[in-house]
Each structure stands twice: as C-alpha cells, then as structure tokens.
C-alpha cells in the first residue's frame, strides 16, 4: 500500500517546480539536495506518477506534474491559511464569544470594557444576551454562553462563581410615592403594609430577599410579581407601589424618573459573579474578554 503524501513533500515539489532546479530549491528550503530529492521521489511513489523530466542540465515538469502543480499550490495555500487562522484564534485575534448577563451589569460594568475590547480585537465576534439569574446560569451550564455575569441564583456544582463586585439592595418607587419625600436609607420595618411588586423567584434579587428573615416576614408572599425590570417599570410608574432592586438596576436609564433609597436594618447586598463552566477551558478570545473586564474593574483601562 502506497504511503500518503505529506505537506513537506508538497513544499519540496512546488519549490523544485518554481525554481526549475533541485539545487536552487534546496537552498530556498534550507535542505540538503539529497533530502530534497528523496522527498520528491517519495511523493512520486505515493502518487504513482513521474512529476519531473530530469536531465543533466535542467528539470522540467511532466504533463502530470504541470497538472498537479496547481493542485499542490492550492493545497498549500489552504493549509497555510488554516494554520494562520488557528494561530490567530489561539492568540485571541479571531473567534467568537457568547455572553449572558443581567442588564444592569451590562450597562454599568461590561459595556465600557467591551467597547475597548472590540477596538483591540475587531475580528472577534460577540453575542450578548440579557436574562435573569436562573436563565444565565443555565446558559453557561449548557454551553450556550461562555461567560455569565449575575448574582448566584442557586448552587450548581458544575459551575464556578467568581466574585466581581458588590451591589447593595434598596427600595425603588415613583417620585409621587411618600417614600420619595425623603432621602437616605430606609428602614426595613417601613415596608410593612406597602404594595410590593416583587421580581419572580428565578431572579437573583428575589432569591436574596427571600433569604433575609426580616424581609421575608415583612413582605411575605407578594401579590404582584414580574420577571423583568422592564415590566417592573410599568407597575411602579403608577405611583402606588414599591419594589426592591439592586443599586445598579436603579441606575439604569429606565428608572431615571424614580426614587431609590438603600435598605438598612436589614442591609442587603448581592455579589455579582463571573460564571464559568468547571472543567471547560475558556477559548482564547473569551479569556481575553474576561481579562479586559478585570482590568476595567481594577481601573487600569
């Protein structure tokens, strides 16, 4: 059974064909002439064809050699291009990163870092999806997202949660609500009897509220629940209800007309985490994006 042709043999053949000389081709490839000749002969044996007519004065392609030269050059171009693409991917210069994030984290944390990342790596594609904490964890778990940014919704042994920043929770209400008449922190006891618009249980905020005994007792089972801050906006704008949201959420442009007061007694904060899948190495582009976000958080860029 004939052996298959190698990339080295193809390079040797093309060099001889282009130079018209084994001596010149050997110098071009930094090979001994005997090694070059052996490679060409091995290629001819693998193909079952003579590629050159050899005389003492010159080397000419046979008809089969002329036909094969075009094929060999195309194969080498494709091979070299594929290697260059893989090296660019390994260096993070190409690739695609999928991110799942809470909208508030995107607005105040990720967007500035991603802007600089896109300028530095223009050939890297990004897909960014917002969602609630439970959905974000699931996306990272299934591989639909390389990176997740939100508070931890539930324990998941297959996921890694690395703290990124802290964010205090507080009460948000319309400017016409009595709570808006004063500034400063708001005591948890003041929430007793208020119409409470809660986020659903698949959100990190609701899970944290439920884990604080004092708030769980005061707020009990809410009558009104919404799954996103966009829907929360429409309930709050009526002026007769409150909600509990993180400070980053209250700073979204969506809530610019509302009033926000930090909670105290009890004071509650969430930890925004970088969520990755354990045992799954990040692609180079995803690792570079994460490094850019870390540098931004440290104030380095």
N, C-alpha and C positions, 0 to 999 in steps of 0.2 A: 504493500500500500504506500503510495507516494505521500511524503510529508507536505504539510501546508506551507504556503508562502508566508514569510514574516515581513514586518514593517522594515526591518533592516535591509532585507533583500530587495524590497521595492525601492528603497532610497538608493541603494547601490546601482540598481538597474537604471533608474532615472538619471543619476549623476553621469554614468557612462554614456547614456544616450544623448544627453545635453552637451557634454564635453567632447564626445566623439573620440575619447581616449581613456584607456584604463589608468594610465599614469596621472593624467590631469584629474580624473575623478577621485583617485585615491588621495591626492593632495587636498582636494576640496573637502573630502570627508574625514581627513586625518586618519586614514587607514593605510596599512601596508598594501602593496599591489597584490600580493598573494592572497590576503584576506578578502580583498575586494573581488578578485577573480573567483574565489571559492564561493562567495555569496551569490554572484551572478549565476554560476554553474548550478548551485543548489536550487535557485529559482527556476532555471530552465528545466531541471529534473522534475520539480514539483508540477510545472505546467505541462511537461511533455512536449515542449517546443524549443527550437533554437530561436533566440532573440537577436543575436548578432551574427553577422558575417565577419570573421576575423581574418585579416591579412597581416603581413609583417609591417605594413605602412599605415593602415587605418582600420577603424572599426565602424561598420555600417549596420543599421537596423535591418533585419529581415522584414518581410511583409507582415508577418505575425507580430514582430517586435514593434513596428510602427503602430499597429492597431492597439497593442497592449500598452504602449506608452501613454496614450490618452487616458486609459483606464487607471493605470498606476498613478498618474499625476492627480487624477480626481480623488482616488482613494487616499492619497497622502494629504491632499488639501482638507478632505473631510476629517481625517484622523487628527491632523494638527489643529483644525478648528475645534474639534470636540475636546481635545486636551486643553486648549486655551480657555474654552468655556468652563470646563471643570475647575481649572485653576482660578478663574475669576469667581466662580461660585464658592470655592474653598476660601478665598480671600474676602468674601462678603461683598464683592463688587457686582454680583448678579444674584438672582434668586427671588424668592417671594416670601413674605412674612404675613401671617394671619394673626390678628389681634382681636381679643374680645375684652371689652372694658365697660365699666359704668360710665354714663355720660358725663358725670361731674368730674371724674378722674381724667377723662379725655380733655375736657375743657381747660382744666387748671394745671394738669401735670404733664400729660402726654403730648398735647398739641405743640407746645414750644420745642420739646425735644425732637419730635418727629419732623418738624419743619427743618431743623438743622440737619437731621439725618437724610432727608430727601435731597437736600442740596449737596451733601457729601457723597451720597450713593444714588445717583439718578437712575441707574439701571436696575435697582431693586424695587419690585412691586410690593404694594401693601394692600391688604384687605382689613378694614376695621369695622367691627360690628359692636353696637352697644346692646346692653341687656341687663337683666337683674342678676344678682349674685348666683342664684342657683343655675341659671342658664349659662353663665360664664364658666362656672366650674365644669359643667357638663361638656361644654365645647372643648375645653382643654383636655378633659378626661378622654374624650373620643378621638382627639387629634384634629378636630375641626379648627382649632386655634392653637398656634404655637405658644402664645403668651396670653395670660389673663390678668386683669387689673381690677380688683374689687376687694371688699371685705370677705372674710371667710364665712361661707353660708352654713357648711356642715363639714364634719370630719370626713376625710376621704384619704385612706392610706396610700392610694396610688398617686396623690398629688402632693407637690411641695408648695408651701406657703411662706414666702419670704417677706417680712415686713418692709414696707416702703415709706409710709408716713402715717401720722396720727391725725384724726379728724373728730372734733367734738360735735355732739348732737345738741340740737336746740329746738325751740318751738317756732314755727312759722305761721303767720296769719296775714290776712288782708290789712291794709292801712286803716280800715274802718273798724277793726276789731278792738275791744277795750285793751287787750294786751299791747297794742301798738301805741298806747298813750304814754308809755314809759320805756326807757332804755335799760340796758344792763341785764344781768342774768335773771332767770325766772325760776322760782321755787317749784319743785315737782308737785307739792301739795296744791298749788294754784290750778292744776289741771283738773282737779275733781269737778265733775259735773259739766265739763266742756264738751261740745260736739267735736268728736275726734275723728278725723279722716286718716285712716291707717293705710300704710303700704302693706301689700299682701305678704304671706309667710315665705314666699320664695325670694324675698329681698333680704339683704344683709341687715338693713336698718331695722326692719320689723323683728328679725331674729334677736337683735341686740336689745331692743326694747323689751321683748318677752323675757329675756334672761335677767332683767333687773327687777327683783321682787317688788320694790316700792312702786315702780311704774306699772308692773303687771297688775297690781292690786287696784291702782287708781284708774287705769284705763280699761281693765277687764277685757271682755270680748267686744271689739268695736263693731258698731252697726254698719259702718261705711268703710269699704276697702277698695283700693285701686292698685293696679300692678305697676304703674309707671309714674314718674314725676310729671310727665306731660298731662296725664289725666288728673293728677292731684291739683294742678294749676286751676283747672276748670271748676273743681269743687271749692277751692279756697277763695276764689275771686268773688264769691257771693258774700263773703264777709262774716258769716256766722259760724265758722268752724276753725279748728287749728289742726296742725299736723306736727309730727316730729321728724326732722330730717337732719342730715349732716350739714355742717357749715359749708362744705364745698357745693352741696346741692343748692343751698340758699343763695350762693353767689352766682348761680347761673343767670344769664340774661333773662331767662324766662320768668324769674322771680324778682326782678329788679324793683317792681312796684310794691312788693310785700315787705313785711316787718319780720325780723328774725331776732330771737333772744336765746342765748345759750341756757341750757338747763343746768341747775345746780340743786344739790340735795334731793335726788342724786345727780352727780355729774356723770355723763356717759360719753365715751369716745369709741370710735371704731378704728381699726387698724387696716389700712389699705395694703394689700399684699400683691406681690408678683406671684402669679400662679403658673407653675410648670408641671409637666408630667414626669414623675420619677422614673429613672431608668431610660429615658429617651433624651438623647443628646440633642441640644438645640442646633439647628442649621446655622452655618456661619453668619448669614445675614440677620437671623433672629438674635444671635448672640451680640452682634454689633449694635442692633437697635436697643437691646437691653442695656448695653454699656453706655450708649448715648443718653438713655433715660437716667441712669445712675449718675452720670456726670452732671446732667441738668439739676438733679436733686441736690447734688453737692455744691451747686453754684459755679461749676467750672466752665460752663458754656451755656 
